[in-house]
Amino acid sequence: MDDFSALEREARERATAVTSQAQLDALHTDLLGRKGGRLSKLMAGLAKLPKEQRAEFGKRANEAKLAVEAALDAARARIESAALDAAVERRYDVTFPPPPTPRGSLHILRQTLDEVVDFFRSRGFAVVTGPEVETEYYNFEALNIPAEHPARDAMDTFYLPAGTLLRPHTSPMQMRAMLSNPPPIAILVPGKAYRRDATDARHSYMFHQIEGLHVDRGVNFGHLKGFASDLSRQLFGKTRRTRFRPSYFPFTEPSAEVDVSCAVCGGSGCRTCGGSGWLEMGGAGMVHPNVLRAANYDPETYTGWAWGLGIERIAMVRHGIDDIRAFFENDLGFLEQFA
């Protein structure tokens, strides 16, 4: 039994002294090797003992083996830790600051949309959203665009089965909101719209629009122009010019296109503005009496204006972006400019 205690002491002392994996392997073989190991030699004496002593002898041998293995494991952990520390010290400066962690940010279109929404909300408008897959009634008939009306061709709509379609504008929510709420009403409708447009520097088959609608007693076209001027100053600064061009939309009368001077060329003409010096922000006008009647609003009592803005066009003017496709190409170099 004393031999086992001596073996345990020797294992602890020698394990503490080893400094390499090779030394540790040699020590393991010397102490626990199956052939010629110190513990194996001690165990050879088991057969010479009386039967009544063998159980106690075997128990003590197992305890000694566990103690030796624990000493070897501690030495192994120490050597591996030292090797790792040396490798890290050799290859890496652990005191050097790490590279910055990349941080995400809102897409530039979302930032622009939020700013427009904040402007409308500050003036009492409620934000509502509607379905992107619309019925022909809400998208056309309710907006004074009956069947066979040429404006339906001008929209160049993506039609879906069962009389549905991908909305080409956010205007259907005008009717949905008016049918659900009595006048007065002031709403803002942000969302995606879809048209069969050929993709170029100024057009995309999917774009973001924001629809404004204000109906009340005594609302007139001067209110619309004043609102448009305030929004333009808010978004583009006092130096950017705004103009109204007479236009035609079936759901407004009178109607106008709202343009802002091109920030890319300063109004001299470029490919972004098609050489005109102006960028179209959207269509606007006074709500057509037929649309008010379809919503059960009395056009003799109530008037209102509606305005559809293109979010991509606003972002292009504000930041001097010359191609609408840049918003959808997922170029991190482009997007990180607006983080």
N, C-alpha and C positions, 0 to 999 in steps of 0.2 A: 504493500500500500504506500509506503514511503517513496518507492520508485515513481509512482504516478504523480505524487506531489512534486517531486524533483523535476519530472518531465514538464509539468505545467509551468514551474518557475523558469525553467530554461527557455520554454517557448515564448513566454512574455519578454524575457530579456533579449533574446536573439531577434524577435520580431520588431522590437523597438529600434534595433540597431540597423536593420536592412534599409537600403536607400534606392534600390532599383527593383524592377520586376524580375530580372534574372536572379538576383539574390533571394527574392521571395520564393521563386519557384524551386530553387535549390533547397531552401529551408523546409518547404512543404514536403519535398521528397524525403529529406532526412528524418523528419518527424513523423510523417503520416504515410510514407510510401508503403505499398503492399508487400514489397519484397525488400527487406533490409531496413525498413523504417523503425524508428525507436519504439513506437507504440506497438508495432507488429511483433517485435522481439519480446516486449513485456507480455503480450497476449499469449505467446508461445508457452508460458509457464502455467497456463490454465489447466492443461491436461495433467500436470503433476500434482495438482491440489486435491485434497479430499473432496468428495462430492458435496459435503455440507458447507464448504467454503467457496465453491465455484460461483454461486449466485451473487454473493457480496463482491467477489473479485470482478465479475462481469459488469456489475453496476458501477463500480469505481472506474473501470476501464472506459465505459461510455462517458462518464463525467469528465475524465481526463481528455478524451477525444474532443468533446464539445469545447472545453477550455482552450485547447490548442487551436482549434478552428477559429474561435473568437479572436484569439491573438493574431492569427494570420489574416483574418478579414479586416481587422483594424489597421494592420500594416498595409494591406492592399488599398484601402480607402485613402490612407495618407499619401501613398505613392501616386495614385491616380489624380488626387487633388493637386499635388505639387506639379505633376506633368501638365495638367490643364492650366494652372496659373502661369507656368513658364511659356506655354504656347500662346496664351492670351497676351502676355507681356511682350512676347517676341513679335506678334503679328498686329496687335491692336493697341492703340493708345486709349485706355478706358476712361481717361480724363477728358478726351476730346469731345466737344458737344456733338450730339447726334444730328443727322440731317433733319430739316423741318418736316413735320408730318403734313402730308397734303390735306387740305381742307376743301370740302365742297362748298358750293354757293348756289344761289338761285340763278336759273338761266336768265339771260338778258331779256328775253321776251316776258318772263314772269315778273322781273323787276319793273319793266315798263307797264305791264298790265296792272300791277299793284299801285303804281303811282297814279295812273288814270282813275282807278277805282277810288283811291283816297280823295282825289279831287272831287269826284261826283258825290261821294259820301259826305264830304264836308259841306255840301250844298243840299243835303237832305234826301239824296237818292238812295233807294233800297236796292241791294244787289240780289238778283234772282238768276237762276240757271234753268236750262231746259234741255230736252232730248236732242241729240245730234241726228238721230233717225226720226224724221218727221213725216206727218201725213201730208198729202197734197192739199188738203183743205187749209190747214194752218199755214202752210208755206206759200200757197197761191190764192185760193179763192177768198179766204178771210182777209187777204191783203189787197183786194181789188184787182186780182190777176186771174180772170176767169179762164176756162178752157179755151184753147186756140189763141190766147193772147200772145202776141209776138214776144213779150218780155220773158215768156217761159223758154223760148229758144235762146234768148240773150243770156239767161242764167247758165245754160249748158249744164244741166243738172245730172248728177249720178242717181239714176232711178233704181229702186230695189223692188223685190216682189211685193204683191198685195197692196199696191197703191202707196207705198212708202218711198222715201228717198233720203239721201244724205243732204242735210239742209245746206243750201248755197249761201245763206246769210242767217244772222241771229234774229231777224225780224219776226219770225213766227211767235216768239215769246211776247211780242207786243199784244197780240190778240189773246194769248193764254192768260196774261197778267190782267188785261182789262176785263175779260170775262169773269175773272175770279175776284176782282176788286172794283168797288164803285169809285167814281171820280171824287176828288182829284187823285192823280197818281203820278209818281216820279220814280222810275226804275232804271236800273243799269243791268245789262245782260252780257256778261263776258262768255266767250266760248269759241270753239272751232267751227269753221265753215269749209265747204268743199265745192269746187267747181272744176269743170273739164278745161282748165287753162293749160296751155303749153308752158312748161317751166322755162323761165329766162331770168334775167337780172331783177325784174320787177314783179314777176308773177309766179304763183305756186298753186298746185291743185288742192293743197290744204293750207289754210292760213287762220289767223286768230282775229276775231272781230269783237267789238264791244258796242253794244246797242244802247243808246240812251233814249228815253221816252218821258215826256212831261206833258200832261194833260190837265187843264184847269180852266177856270173862267178867265177870259181876257188874255190868254197867252197869244203872242203874235210873233212874226218873223224877226222883229227887232230883238226879242228876247233870245232867239236862237243865235243871231249874229253876236250879240254881246257875250253869250255863254261860250261860243266858239273862240272869240278873241281872248277871253280870260284863260281858257284851257291852253291856247297856243302860247300865251305868255308864260304860263306855268311850265309847259313842257319844253319850249324851244328858246325862251328868252325874248327880250324886247326887240332884238334886232331882226328876228325872223318875220317875214311878211306872210300874211294870210289873205286869200282871196276866195270869193264865192263865184262860181260859174253857173249860169242857168243850165238846168238839166231836166231830165224827166225820169220819174219813178212812179209806177202805178199807185203806190200807197201813200204818196205825198203830193201836195199841190198848194203853193208852188214848190219846186224842187231845185236843189243846187248841189254841185260838187264842191267840196271844200279842199283847197290846195294850200300847201305851205312851200315857201321858197326852198330850193334844193340846197342842202348843207354841203354836199360834195363839191359842187361847182360854183356855189354862191349865186346861182341864177343865170350863169352864162351858157349852160347847156352841157350835158354829159350823157353817157350811156345809162346812168342810173335814172335820170329824169327824162330820158328819151329825147334830149336836146331842147326841151321846153323851158328848163330852168325852174320847173315846179314839180312837186310830188303830191299825188292825190292822197288825201287822208281818209276820205270816205264820202258817202252821200248823205244829204240831209234835206229837210223840208218840213212843211206843215202837214200834219196828219190829214189824210184825205177824208172828207166827210163820209164816204162810203165805208171806210174802215171803222170810223167811230160808230156808225149805225150798226155794223156787224157785231160790235162789242156792246150794243145796247146803251151807247152814250148818245145824248142828244147833241148833234152838231150845231144847233142853233144856240145852245147854252155853253158848250165846252169846245175849246180848241186846244191844239197841242202841237209840239214839234217832236220829230224823231231824227236820230243821227246814228249812222253806223260808221265806226272808226276801224281802220286796219292797224293792229298793234305792230306788225312787222314794219309798216311804213313809218310809224312814229319812231320806232327804234332806229331805223335807217337814217332818218332826218337828224335825230338827236346826236348820233354817234358817227355820222359820216360814213356809214356802211354802204358800199356800192353794189352789193349783190344779195338778194333775199335768200339765196341758197345757202349762204354762210350760216344761217340760224339752224339748219337742219343737218349739217355735215358732221357734227360732233368733233370738230377740230379743237382740241384742248388749248392749243396756242391762241385760237380766236376767243374761245369762251373765257379763258382765264384773265383776259383783259378787263372783264367786267365783274370779277370776283369781289 
